[in-house]
């Protein structure tokens, strides 16, 4: 049941790019883990400066100051096994997007 709920939440999150980071996992829509290497990630994320830049792009995230501004909320967890989604922050916008081997790819839309 938890995986179905996580899938539905992630599907809603994938259609938007405004993100708010919470301190507690129970407040988050999706627990995420930032991995050390790009090949470990499900999604490569590039943080953008303006909200409109993140529209309809899964890998482009705009970080909001307040939860009510966000399309979805995330909480960073310490270990990969605690996360529903593993992310890696990239240096350039063109690098953002899903990794080929991700189990989430194709199931979010």
N, C-alpha and C positions, 0 to 999 in steps of 0.2 A: 504494500500500500504506500509506503514511504517513497519508493522509487517512482510510482505513478504520480504522486503528488509533486515530486521533484521534477519529473519530466514535464508536467503541465506548467509548473512555475517557470522552468527554464524556457519553455516554448514562448511564454508571454514575454520573458526577458529578452529573448533573441530578436524580437521585433522592435525593440527600443534600445536606446543607448545611454539614457540618463541613469546614473548609478549613485547610490548612497551607501556608504560603508558603515555598518553598525558594529557595536562592540561585542554583541552577544549573538550566538548562533540561533537562538530561538526567535530573534527579531528579524532574521534574514530570510529572504526568499530562497537564496542559493548560498550554501557554504562553499567557498572557493579556497583553493590552495595555490599560492604562487610558487611555481617550481623553478629550479635553478637553471634548467636547460630547455631550449625550445622544443626539442624532440620529445620531452616528457609531457608537454601541454596538450590539452584538448583544443584550446583556443588561444591564439596569439592576440594580445590586446595592445592597442595604441591609444593612449589617452589624448583626447582632443581638447582644445581650448574653449570652444563654443558648442552649445547644445545642438544647434542645427547641423553641425558636422557629423554627428553620431546617428542621425536618423537612418533607419533601415540598414544599418551596417553592424553585423554582429561583433566584429573585432574592434570597432571604434567606440570607446566609452567616454562619456562626459561625467565627471565626478561632481555631484551637487553638494551644496552646503547644508541642505535640509532634506529630511526624509520625504516631506510632502512634494518636493520638486522632482523626485526620482520616479522612473518607470519601474525600477526594481531595486531591491536592496541585497547587498552581499555582506558576508562576514568572513574574514580571513581566518582559516583554521591552520593549525600547526603541522598537521600531517596529511599526506595525500589520501589515506584511507578514510579520513573524516570528511573529505570534500566530495561534492557532487560534480564539481567542475574544476579542472586544473588549468590554470592560466599562466602565460608567460608574457611579460611586458617587452615589446619590441621598440626599436629606436626610430623606425620609419613607418609611415602610414601604409605603404604598399605591402609591408610584411604582415599586417594584421589579417586575421581570418582563421578559419578552421584548419587543423592539421588533417592530413589525409587519413590517418589511422584512427581518428576519433570515433568512439562509439556513439557520440552525440550527433555527429555529422549526418544531415539528412533527416533527422527526427525532430528537429526543432521548428520547422516551418510547416 
